[in-house]
């Protein structure tokens, strides 16, 4: 299963205006667990969801003190929940919560200082389900921290020149991480960071010299990349797709462009090995009237749209390898629900040159990973 729920902070001035809004609901990379802040007002607490059983169920993990609204959460594959809290405006503490009978256990992991104008944000769940990373963003340098899964508390992993945001995993091992980076007053460009080579940085997206090129989602099985860039229309971001390591151009389908709504991908169907055009993509559509769900495949010529379940935790969800879209929701009558949506297959396009021409690329190609190939894997042992 591939899912994404990226958490951001209001302090991130470089955040893509069309990027994923915080859902307050984060799902592990394997789709087994999720976590969110539940409750309301001054009585917020951590709630863990189990998603891989016959029926989803939620376990509250309250402590003696309620959580602050800005508390960040990250579920791990073993069912524990990482909690990141900002203290005194600059110190970020980390702990793991887990159920212990009727009570909540808490394991303190340590703290990271983020002085001055720096701020810290948790990155999306690592594919290995064990490690958790955070990005401390400064004016000229961004520092990557391993905040869970290490031997001695938070560990500095790498320093990346520039102001970084985003965060997308490019492989199944948790080695290759993509970040959206701005150097000085230049454009935003997605780069790849190799965590096994001391944070070595290589270009990932370079559609045009002056374009802002951000990576929103990646599927390691197929190589499908979901991209947001203003290359085809400077000053106006467009949603496009490409293939990791490919020399084929990025495409920006017209069907993903809505005049009166924002379209943001949040999940990609896994298991489509070397078949990026067959991957189903789930999209959040936000307009003045509310939010609903879009579905699309790169081989399609149109985007399907469907109503979300009542109480949908907008922007959260995951695909099964078999093509079922699972959407979490919470209502007073059903505080922990998971709606399975069977998406009908896209009809084959009519043969002929018109259908093919409609999807011709309009700009240059992305730069492949070059010196950081994904064929390298973490050595055994």
VOZA-355289 format. One record per residue (C-alpha): x, y, z; residue number from 1; residue in one letter. Coordinates in steps of 0.25 Angstrom, whole numbers, plus 5000, padded with zeros to 4 digits. Example, Ala and Ser with C-alpha at 12.3 -4.5 7.8 and 13.67 -1.06 7.14 Angstrom:
2
<px=5049; py=4982; pz=5031; fifi=1; figu=A>;
<px=5055; py=4996; pz=5029; fifi=2; figu=S>;
//
This chain:
381
<px=5000; py=5000; pz=5000; fifi=1; figu=X>;
<px=5005; py=5014; pz=4997; fifi=2; figu=X>;
<px=4999; py=5026; pz=5005; fifi=3; figu=X>;
<px=5003; py=5040; pz=5008; fifi=4; figu=X>;
<px=4999; py=5050; pz=5018; fifi=5; figu=X>;
<px=5009; py=5061; pz=5018; fifi=6; figu=X>;
<px=5009; py=5070; pz=5031; fifi=7; figu=X>;
<px=5014; py=5084; pz=5029; fifi=8; figu=X>;
<px=5014; py=5097; pz=5038; fifi=9; figu=X>;
<px=5010; py=5111; pz=5036; fifi=10; figu=X>;
<px=5024; py=5115; pz=5037; fifi=11; figu=X>;
<px=5028; py=5109; pz=5024; fifi=12; figu=X>;
<px=5028; py=5121; pz=5015; fifi=13; figu=X>;
<px=5033; py=5112; pz=5003; fifi=14; figu=X>;
<px=5022; py=5102; pz=5004; fifi=15; figu=X>;
<px=5015; py=5100; pz=4990; fifi=16; figu=X>;
<px=5002; py=5107; pz=4991; fifi=17; figu=X>;
<px=4995; py=5095; pz=4984; fifi=18; figu=X>;
<px=5002; py=5085; pz=4993; fifi=19; figu=X>;
<px=4995; py=5075; pz=5002; fifi=20; figu=X>;
<px=4989; py=5082; pz=5014; fifi=21; figu=X>;
<px=4991; py=5076; pz=5027; fifi=22; figu=X>;
<px=4981; py=5065; pz=5029; fifi=23; figu=X>;
<px=4984; py=5062; pz=5044; fifi=24; figu=X>;
<px=4983; py=5048; pz=5040; fifi=25; figu=X>;
<px=4996; py=5040; pz=5036; fifi=26; figu=X>;
<px=4997; py=5026; pz=5031; fifi=27; figu=X>;
<px=5009; py=5017; pz=5032; fifi=28; figu=X>;
<px=5016; py=5013; pz=5019; fifi=29; figu=X>;
<px=5010; py=4999; pz=5020; fifi=30; figu=X>;
<px=4996; py=5004; pz=5023; fifi=31; figu=X>;
<px=4995; py=4996; pz=5036; fifi=32; figu=X>;
<px=4994; py=5008; pz=5046; fifi=33; figu=X>;
<px=4990; py=5022; pz=5046; fifi=34; figu=X>;
<px=4990; py=5033; pz=5056; fifi=35; figu=X>;
<px=4983; py=5047; pz=5059; fifi=36; figu=X>;
<px=4980; py=5057; pz=5069; fifi=37; figu=X>;
<px=4966; py=5054; pz=5075; fifi=38; figu=X>;
<px=4957; py=5061; pz=5084; fifi=39; figu=X>;
<px=4955; py=5076; pz=5083; fifi=40; figu=X>;
<px=4958; py=5090; pz=5089; fifi=41; figu=X>;
<px=4967; py=5088; pz=5101; fifi=42; figu=X>;
<px=4965; py=5073; pz=5102; fifi=43; figu=X>;
<px=4973; py=5068; pz=5091; fifi=44; figu=X>;
<px=4980; py=5054; pz=5091; fifi=45; figu=X>;
<px=4987; py=5044; pz=5082; fifi=46; figu=X>;
<px=4978; py=5034; pz=5076; fifi=47; figu=X>;
<px=4984; py=5022; pz=5068; fifi=48; figu=X>;
<px=4976; py=5014; pz=5058; fifi=49; figu=X>;
<px=4978; py=5000; pz=5053; fifi=50; figu=X>;
<px=4975; py=4998; pz=5039; fifi=51; figu=X>;
<px=4980; py=4984; pz=5034; fifi=52; figu=X>;
<px=4970; py=4976; pz=5042; fifi=53; figu=X>;
<px=4956; py=4971; pz=5039; fifi=54; figu=X>;
<px=4950; py=4985; pz=5044; fifi=55; figu=X>;
<px=4958; py=4997; pz=5047; fifi=56; figu=X>;
<px=4958; py=5001; pz=5061; fifi=57; figu=X>;
<px=4964; py=5013; pz=5069; fifi=58; figu=X>;
<px=4972; py=5013; pz=5082; fifi=59; figu=X>;
<px=4972; py=5026; pz=5090; fifi=60; figu=X>;
<px=4986; py=5029; pz=5096; fifi=61; figu=X>;
<px=4983; py=5041; pz=5106; fifi=62; figu=X>;
<px=4994; py=5046; pz=5116; fifi=63; figu=X>;
<px=4992; py=5054; pz=5129; fifi=64; figu=X>;
<px=4994; py=5067; pz=5121; fifi=65; figu=X>;
<px=4986; py=5069; pz=5108; fifi=66; figu=X>;
<px=4994; py=5071; pz=5095; fifi=67; figu=X>;
<px=4995; py=5085; pz=5088; fifi=68; figu=X>;
<px=4989; py=5087; pz=5074; fifi=69; figu=X>;
<px=5003; py=5088; pz=5068; fifi=70; figu=X>;
<px=5007; py=5074; pz=5073; fifi=71; figu=X>;
<px=5012; py=5066; pz=5061; fifi=72; figu=X>;
<px=5010; py=5051; pz=5061; fifi=73; figu=X>;
<px=5016; py=5039; pz=5053; fifi=74; figu=X>;
<px=5011; py=5025; pz=5054; fifi=75; figu=X>;
<px=5022; py=5013; pz=5054; fifi=76; figu=X>;
<px=5020; py=4999; pz=5048; fifi=77; figu=X>;
<px=5020; py=4993; pz=5062; fifi=78; figu=X>;
<px=5008; py=5001; pz=5066; fifi=79; figu=X>;
<px=5015; py=5012; pz=5075; fifi=80; figu=X>;
<px=5013; py=5026; pz=5071; fifi=81; figu=X>;
<px=5024; py=5037; pz=5071; fifi=82; figu=X>;
<px=5020; py=5050; pz=5077; fifi=83; figu=X>;
<px=5028; py=5063; pz=5074; fifi=84; figu=X>;
<px=5025; py=5075; pz=5083; fifi=85; figu=X>;
<px=5030; py=5089; pz=5082; fifi=86; figu=X>;
<px=5035; py=5094; pz=5096; fifi=87; figu=X>;
<px=5038; py=5109; pz=5099; fifi=88; figu=X>;
<px=5038; py=5113; pz=5085; fifi=89; figu=X>;
<px=5051; py=5106; pz=5081; fifi=90; figu=X>;
<px=5052; py=5092; pz=5087; fifi=91; figu=X>;
<px=5046; py=5080; pz=5080; fifi=92; figu=X>;
<px=5044; py=5068; pz=5089; fifi=93; figu=X>;
<px=5041; py=5054; pz=5084; fifi=94; figu=X>;
<px=5034; py=5042; pz=5091; fifi=95; figu=X>;
<px=5028; py=5029; pz=5087; fifi=96; figu=X>;
<px=5013; py=5026; pz=5092; fifi=97; figu=X>;
<px=5008; py=5012; pz=5093; fifi=98; figu=X>;
<px=4996; py=5005; pz=5100; fifi=99; figu=X>;
<px=4999; py=4998; pz=5113; fifi=100; figu=X>;
<px=4986; py=4992; pz=5118; fifi=101; figu=X>;
<px=4977; py=5003; pz=5122; fifi=102; figu=X>;
<px=4988; py=5013; pz=5123; fifi=103; figu=X>;
<px=4997; py=5020; pz=5112; fifi=104; figu=X>;
<px=5012; py=5017; pz=5113; fifi=105; figu=X>;
<px=5022; py=5028; pz=5109; fifi=106; figu=X>;
<px=5037; py=5026; pz=5105; fifi=107; figu=X>;
<px=5045; py=5039; pz=5104; fifi=108; figu=X>;
<px=5055; py=5040; pz=5093; fifi=109; figu=X>;
<px=5061; py=5053; pz=5094; fifi=110; figu=X>;
<px=5061; py=5067; pz=5088; fifi=111; figu=X>;
<px=5066; py=5075; pz=5077; fifi=112; figu=X>;
<px=5068; py=5090; pz=5078; fifi=113; figu=X>;
<px=5063; py=5099; pz=5066; fifi=114; figu=X>;
<px=5068; py=5113; pz=5070; fifi=115; figu=X>;
<px=5064; py=5126; pz=5064; fifi=116; figu=X>;
<px=5055; py=5126; pz=5052; fifi=117; figu=X>;
<px=5057; py=5111; pz=5050; fifi=118; figu=X>;
<px=5046; py=5101; pz=5051; fifi=119; figu=X>;
<px=5045; py=5086; pz=5051; fifi=120; figu=X>;
<px=5035; py=5077; pz=5044; fifi=121; figu=X>;
<px=5033; py=5062; pz=5044; fifi=122; figu=X>;
<px=5035; py=5055; pz=5030; fifi=123; figu=X>;
<px=5026; py=5045; pz=5025; fifi=124; figu=X>;
<px=5027; py=5031; pz=5030; fifi=125; figu=X>;
<px=5039; py=5024; pz=5026; fifi=126; figu=X>;
<px=5037; py=5011; pz=5017; fifi=127; figu=X>;
<px=5044; py=5002; pz=5027; fifi=128; figu=X>;
<px=5034; py=5006; pz=5038; fifi=129; figu=X>;
<px=5044; py=5007; pz=5049; fifi=130; figu=X>;
<px=5052; py=5020; pz=5047; fifi=131; figu=X>;
<px=5046; py=5034; pz=5047; fifi=132; figu=X>;
<px=5052; py=5046; pz=5042; fifi=133; figu=X>;
<px=5050; py=5061; pz=5044; fifi=134; figu=X>;
<px=5055; py=5073; pz=5036; fifi=135; figu=X>;
<px=5060; py=5085; pz=5043; fifi=136; figu=X>;
<px=5059; py=5097; pz=5034; fifi=137; figu=X>;
<px=5068; py=5109; pz=5035; fifi=138; figu=X>;
<px=5069; py=5121; pz=5026; fifi=139; figu=X>;
<px=5081; py=5116; pz=5018; fifi=140; figu=X>;
<px=5083; py=5101; pz=5023; fifi=141; figu=X>;
<px=5073; py=5090; pz=5026; fifi=142; figu=X>;
<px=5077; py=5079; pz=5035; fifi=143; figu=X>;
<px=5072; py=5065; pz=5035; fifi=144; figu=X>;
<px=5070; py=5057; pz=5048; fifi=145; figu=X>;
<px=5068; py=5043; pz=5051; fifi=146; figu=X>;
<px=5058; py=5044; pz=5063; fifi=147; figu=X>;
<px=5054; py=5030; pz=5065; fifi=148; figu=X>;
<px=5060; py=5017; pz=5062; fifi=149; figu=X>;
<px=5074; py=5021; pz=5065; fifi=150; figu=X>;
<px=5083; py=5016; pz=5077; fifi=151; figu=X>;
<px=5085; py=5028; pz=5085; fifi=152; figu=X>;
<px=5073; py=5038; pz=5083; fifi=153; figu=X>;
<px=5072; py=5048; pz=5072; fifi=154; figu=X>;
<px=5084; py=5047; pz=5063; fifi=155; figu=X>;
<px=5088; py=5058; pz=5052; fifi=156; figu=X>;
<px=5088; py=5050; pz=5039; fifi=157; figu=X>;
<px=5091; py=5061; pz=5029; fifi=158; figu=X>;
<px=5092; py=5076; pz=5026; fifi=159; figu=X>;
<px=5086; py=5080; pz=5012; fifi=160; figu=X>;
<px=5090; py=5094; pz=5007; fifi=161; figu=X>;
<px=5077; py=5103; pz=5005; fifi=162; figu=X>;
<px=5063; py=5104; pz=5010; fifi=163; figu=X>;
<px=5056; py=5090; pz=5009; fifi=164; figu=X>;
<px=5042; py=5086; pz=5010; fifi=165; figu=X>;
<px=5033; py=5074; pz=5005; fifi=166; figu=X>;
<px=5039; py=5060; pz=5007; fifi=167; figu=X>;
<px=5036; py=5048; pz=4998; fifi=168; figu=X>;
<px=5043; py=5034; pz=4999; fifi=169; figu=X>;
<px=5048; py=5029; pz=4986; fifi=170; figu=X>;
<px=5051; py=5014; pz=4990; fifi=171; figu=X>;
<px=5046; py=5003; pz=4999; fifi=172; figu=X>;
<px=5058; py=5003; pz=5008; fifi=173; figu=X>;
<px=5058; py=5017; pz=5014; fifi=174; figu=X>;
<px=5071; py=5021; pz=5007; fifi=175; figu=X>;
<px=5067; py=5031; pz=4997; fifi=176; figu=X>;
<px=5059; py=5043; pz=5001; fifi=177; figu=X>;
<px=5054; py=5055; pz=4992; fifi=178; figu=X>;
<px=5053; py=5069; pz=4997; fifi=179; figu=X>;
<px=5049; py=5082; pz=4990; fifi=180; figu=X>;
<px=5060; py=5091; pz=4992; fifi=181; figu=X>;
<px=5062; py=5106; pz=4990; fifi=182; figu=X>;
<px=5076; py=5112; pz=4989; fifi=183; figu=X>;
<px=5076; py=5127; pz=4992; fifi=184; figu=X>;
<px=5065; py=5134; pz=4983; fifi=185; figu=X>;
<px=5066; py=5124; pz=4973; fifi=186; figu=X>;
<px=5055; py=5114; pz=4968; fifi=187; figu=X>;
<px=5050; py=5102; pz=4976; fifi=188; figu=X>;
<px=5056; py=5089; pz=4971; fifi=189; figu=X>;
<px=5054; py=5075; pz=4976; fifi=190; figu=X>;
<px=5067; py=5068; pz=4980; fifi=191; figu=X>;
<px=5070; py=5054; pz=4984; fifi=192; figu=X>;
<px=5077; py=5052; pz=4998; fifi=193; figu=X>;
<px=5085; py=5039; pz=5000; fifi=194; figu=X>;
<px=5085; py=5035; pz=5014; fifi=195; figu=X>;
<px=5095; py=5024; pz=5013; fifi=196; figu=X>;
<px=5105; py=5034; pz=5007; fifi=197; figu=X>;
<px=5105; py=5045; pz=5018; fifi=198; figu=X>;
<px=5093; py=5052; pz=5011; fifi=199; figu=X>;
<px=5099; py=5053; pz=4998; fifi=200; figu=X>;
<px=5091; py=5062; pz=4989; fifi=201; figu=X>;
<px=5088; py=5060; pz=4974; fifi=202; figu=X>;
<px=5078; py=5067; pz=4965; fifi=203; figu=X>;
<px=5065; py=5060; pz=4963; fifi=204; figu=X>;
<px=5056; py=5070; pz=4955; fifi=205; figu=X>;
<px=5061; py=5081; pz=4946; fifi=206; figu=X>;
<px=5049; py=5083; pz=4936; fifi=207; figu=X>;
<px=5054; py=5097; pz=4932; fifi=208; figu=X>;
<px=5065; py=5106; pz=4938; fifi=209; figu=X>;
<px=5055; py=5116; pz=4945; fifi=210; figu=X>;
<px=5043; py=5107; pz=4948; fifi=211; figu=X>;
<px=5039; py=5103; pz=4962; fifi=212; figu=X>;
<px=5039; py=5088; pz=4961; fifi=213; figu=X>;
<px=5034; py=5080; pz=4973; fifi=214; figu=X>;
<px=5032; py=5065; pz=4976; fifi=215; figu=X>;
<px=5018; py=5062; pz=4982; fifi=216; figu=X>;
<px=5018; py=5047; pz=4982; fifi=217; figu=X>;
<px=5026; py=5035; pz=4977; fifi=218; figu=X>;
<px=5023; py=5020; pz=4975; fifi=219; figu=X>;
<px=5036; py=5012; pz=4976; fifi=220; figu=X>;
<px=5029; py=5000; pz=4970; fifi=221; figu=X>;
<px=5026; py=5006; pz=4956; fifi=222; figu=X>;
<px=5035; py=5019; pz=4957; fifi=223; figu=X>;
<px=5023; py=5028; pz=4956; fifi=224; figu=X>;
<px=5025; py=5042; pz=4960; fifi=225; figu=X>;
<px=5015; py=5052; pz=4963; fifi=226; figu=X>;
<px=5020; py=5066; pz=4961; fifi=227; figu=X>;
<px=5016; py=5081; pz=4962; fifi=228; figu=X>;
<px=5023; py=5091; pz=4954; fifi=229; figu=X>;
<px=5020; py=5104; pz=4947; fifi=230; figu=X>;
<px=5029; py=5100; pz=4935; fifi=231; figu=X>;
<px=5017; py=5099; pz=4925; fifi=232; figu=X>;
<px=5011; py=5112; pz=4930; fifi=233; figu=X>;
<px=5021; py=5121; pz=4938; fifi=234; figu=X>;
<px=5015; py=5127; pz=4950; fifi=235; figu=X>;
<px=5004; py=5116; pz=4950; fifi=236; figu=X>;
<px=5006; py=5103; pz=4956; fifi=237; figu=X>;
<px=5002; py=5090; pz=4948; fifi=238; figu=X>;
<px=5000; py=5076; pz=4953; fifi=239; figu=X>;
<px=5009; py=5066; pz=4944; fifi=240; figu=X>;
<px=5015; py=5053; pz=4944; fifi=241; figu=X>;
<px=5028; py=5046; pz=4940; fifi=242; figu=X>;
<px=5036; py=5033; pz=4942; fifi=243; figu=X>;
<px=5048; py=5032; pz=4952; fifi=244; figu=X>;
<px=5061; py=5031; pz=4944; fifi=245; figu=X>;
<px=5054; py=5032; pz=4930; fifi=246; figu=X>;
<px=5058; py=5041; pz=4919; fifi=247; figu=X>;
<px=5044; py=5043; pz=4915; fifi=248; figu=X>;
<px=5038; py=5057; pz=4917; fifi=249; figu=X>;
<px=5029; py=5061; pz=4928; fifi=250; figu=X>;
<px=5014; py=5062; pz=4924; fifi=251; figu=X>;
<px=5004; py=5072; pz=4929; fifi=252; figu=X>;
<px=4990; py=5066; pz=4926; fifi=253; figu=X>;
<px=4979; py=5076; pz=4924; fifi=254; figu=X>;
<px=4969; py=5067; pz=4931; fifi=255; figu=X>;
<px=4977; py=5070; pz=4944; fifi=256; figu=X>;
<px=4975; py=5084; pz=4943; fifi=257; figu=X>;
<px=4962; py=5090; pz=4949; fifi=258; figu=X>;
<px=4959; py=5105; pz=4948; fifi=259; figu=X>;
<px=4951; py=5106; pz=4961; fifi=260; figu=X>;
<px=4958; py=5096; pz=4970; fifi=261; figu=X>;
<px=4971; py=5091; pz=4975; fifi=262; figu=X>;
<px=4975; py=5077; pz=4971; fifi=263; figu=X>;
<px=4986; py=5070; pz=4980; fifi=264; figu=X>;
<px=4990; py=5055; pz=4979; fifi=265; figu=X>;
<px=4990; py=5047; pz=4993; fifi=266; figu=X>;
<px=4992; py=5033; pz=4989; fifi=267; figu=X>;
<px=4997; py=5024; pz=4978; fifi=268; figu=X>;
<px=4994; py=5009; pz=4975; fifi=269; figu=X>;
<px=5005; py=5000; pz=4979; fifi=270; figu=X>;
<px=5010; py=4987; pz=4972; fifi=271; figu=X>;
<px=5010; py=4992; pz=4958; fifi=272; figu=X>;
<px=5024; py=4988; pz=4955; fifi=273; figu=X>;
<px=5030; py=4995; pz=4944; fifi=274; figu=X>;
<px=5016; py=5000; pz=4939; fifi=275; figu=X>;
<px=5015; py=5014; pz=4943; fifi=276; figu=X>;
<px=5004; py=5017; pz=4933; fifi=277; figu=X>;
<px=4995; py=5007; pz=4940; fifi=278; figu=X>;
<px=4996; py=5012; pz=4954; fifi=279; figu=X>;
<px=4983; py=5018; pz=4960; fifi=280; figu=X>;
<px=4985; py=5032; pz=4967; fifi=281; figu=X>;
<px=4976; py=5037; pz=4977; fifi=282; figu=X>;
<px=4974; py=5052; pz=4977; fifi=283; figu=X>;
<px=4968; py=5062; pz=4987; fifi=284; figu=X>;
<px=4959; py=5073; pz=4981; fifi=285; figu=X>;
<px=4957; py=5085; pz=4989; fifi=286; figu=X>;
<px=4947; py=5096; pz=4984; fifi=287; figu=X>;
<px=4938; py=5106; pz=4991; fifi=288; figu=X>;
<px=4927; py=5096; pz=4993; fifi=289; figu=X>;
<px=4936; py=5086; pz=5000; fifi=290; figu=X>;
<px=4945; py=5074; pz=4997; fifi=291; figu=X>;
<px=4943; py=5062; pz=4989; fifi=292; figu=X>;
<px=4952; py=5051; pz=4983; fifi=293; figu=X>;
<px=4958; py=5049; pz=4969; fifi=294; figu=X>;
<px=4963; py=5037; pz=4962; fifi=295; figu=X>;
<px=4973; py=5036; pz=4950; fifi=296; figu=X>;
<px=4983; py=5028; pz=4943; fifi=297; figu=X>;
<px=4994; py=5033; pz=4934; fifi=298; figu=X>;
<px=4988; py=5025; pz=4923; fifi=299; figu=X>;
<px=4975; py=5031; pz=4924; fifi=300; figu=X>;
<px=4969; py=5044; pz=4917; fifi=301; figu=X>;
<px=4960; py=5048; pz=4928; fifi=302; figu=X>;
<px=4960; py=5049; pz=4943; fifi=303; figu=X>;
<px=4948; py=5042; pz=4950; fifi=304; figu=X>;
<px=4941; py=5049; pz=4962; fifi=305; figu=X>;
<px=4933; py=5043; pz=4973; fifi=306; figu=X>;
<px=4927; py=5048; pz=4986; fifi=307; figu=X>;
<px=4936; py=5045; pz=4999; fifi=308; figu=X>;
<px=4929; py=5038; pz=5011; fifi=309; figu=X>;
<px=4923; py=5047; pz=5021; fifi=310; figu=X>;
<px=4934; py=5051; pz=5031; fifi=311; figu=X>;
<px=4945; py=5048; pz=5022; fifi=312; figu=X>;
<px=4959; py=5052; pz=5028; fifi=313; figu=X>;
<px=4961; py=5060; pz=5015; fifi=314; figu=X>;
<px=4974; py=5057; pz=5008; fifi=315; figu=X>;
<px=4977; py=5043; pz=5015; fifi=316; figu=X>;
<px=4975; py=5030; pz=5009; fifi=317; figu=X>;
<px=4982; py=5018; pz=5003; fifi=318; figu=X>;
<px=4981; py=5008; pz=4991; fifi=319; figu=X>;
<px=4982; py=4993; pz=4992; fifi=320; figu=X>;
<px=4990; py=4986; pz=4981; fifi=321; figu=X>;
<px=4977; py=4981; pz=4976; fifi=322; figu=X>;
<px=4972; py=4995; pz=4973; fifi=323; figu=X>;
<px=4963; py=4998; pz=4984; fifi=324; figu=X>;
<px=4963; py=5012; pz=4990; fifi=325; figu=X>;
<px=4962; py=5012; pz=5005; fifi=326; figu=X>;
<px=4957; py=5026; pz=5011; fifi=327; figu=X>;
<px=4957; py=5028; pz=5026; fifi=328; figu=X>;
<px=4946; py=5036; pz=5032; fifi=329; figu=X>;
<px=4941; py=5039; pz=5046; fifi=330; figu=X>;
<px=4926; py=5044; pz=5050; fifi=331; figu=X>;
<px=4919; py=5044; pz=5064; fifi=332; figu=X>;
<px=4913; py=5031; pz=5060; fifi=333; figu=X>;
<px=4925; py=5025; pz=5054; fifi=334; figu=X>;
<px=4937; py=5030; pz=5061; fifi=335; figu=X>;
<px=4947; py=5021; pz=5053; fifi=336; figu=X>;
<px=4943; py=5017; pz=5039; fifi=337; figu=X>;
<px=4949; py=5012; pz=5027; fifi=338; figu=X>;
<px=4941; py=5013; pz=5014; fifi=339; figu=X>;
<px=4946; py=5004; pz=5002; fifi=340; figu=X>;
<px=4943; py=5010; pz=4989; fifi=341; figu=X>;
<px=4944; py=5001; pz=4976; fifi=342; figu=X>;
<px=4948; py=5010; pz=4965; fifi=343; figu=X>;
<px=4943; py=5006; pz=4951; fifi=344; figu=X>;
<px=4954; py=5003; pz=4941; fifi=345; figu=X>;
<px=4956; py=5014; pz=4931; fifi=346; figu=X>;
<px=4951; py=5011; pz=4917; fifi=347; figu=X>;
<px=4961; py=5010; pz=4906; fifi=348; figu=X>;
<px=4963; py=5022; pz=4898; fifi=349; figu=X>;
<px=4958; py=5022; pz=4884; fifi=350; figu=X>;
<px=4970; py=5019; pz=4874; fifi=351; figu=X>;
<px=4975; py=5031; pz=4865; fifi=352; figu=X>;
<px=4984; py=5042; pz=4865; fifi=353; figu=X>;
<px=4975; py=5052; pz=4873; fifi=354; figu=X>;
<px=4975; py=5044; pz=4886; fifi=355; figu=X>;
<px=4990; py=5043; pz=4886; fifi=356; figu=X>;
<px=4993; py=5057; pz=4883; fifi=357; figu=X>;
<px=4984; py=5062; pz=4894; fifi=358; figu=X>;
<px=4995; py=5057; pz=4904; fifi=359; figu=X>;
<px=5007; py=5061; pz=4897; fifi=360; figu=X>;
<px=5017; py=5067; pz=4907; fifi=361; figu=X>;
<px=5019; py=5082; pz=4907; fifi=362; figu=X>;
<px=5032; py=5084; pz=4914; fifi=363; figu=X>;
<px=5046; py=5078; pz=4916; fifi=364; figu=X>;
<px=5049; py=5065; pz=4923; fifi=365; figu=X>;
<px=5053; py=5063; pz=4938; fifi=366; figu=X>;
<px=5068; py=5060; pz=4941; fifi=367; figu=X>;
<px=5070; py=5046; pz=4946; fifi=368; figu=X>;
<px=5077; py=5042; pz=4959; fifi=369; figu=X>;
<px=5090; py=5041; pz=4952; fifi=370; figu=X>;
<px=5100; py=5038; pz=4963; fifi=371; figu=X>;
<px=5090; py=5033; pz=4973; fifi=372; figu=X>;
<px=5084; py=5021; pz=4966; fifi=373; figu=X>;
<px=5072; py=5014; pz=4972; fifi=374; figu=X>;
<px=5078; py=5000; pz=4968; fifi=375; figu=X>;
<px=5088; py=5001; pz=4980; fifi=376; figu=X>;
<px=5081; py=4995; pz=4992; fifi=377; figu=X>;
<px=5085; py=4994; pz=5007; fifi=378; figu=X>;
<px=5095; py=4983; pz=5009; fifi=379; figu=X>;
<px=5090; py=4971; pz=5016; fifi=380; figu=X>;
<px=5093; py=4970; pz=5031; fifi=381; figu=X>;
//
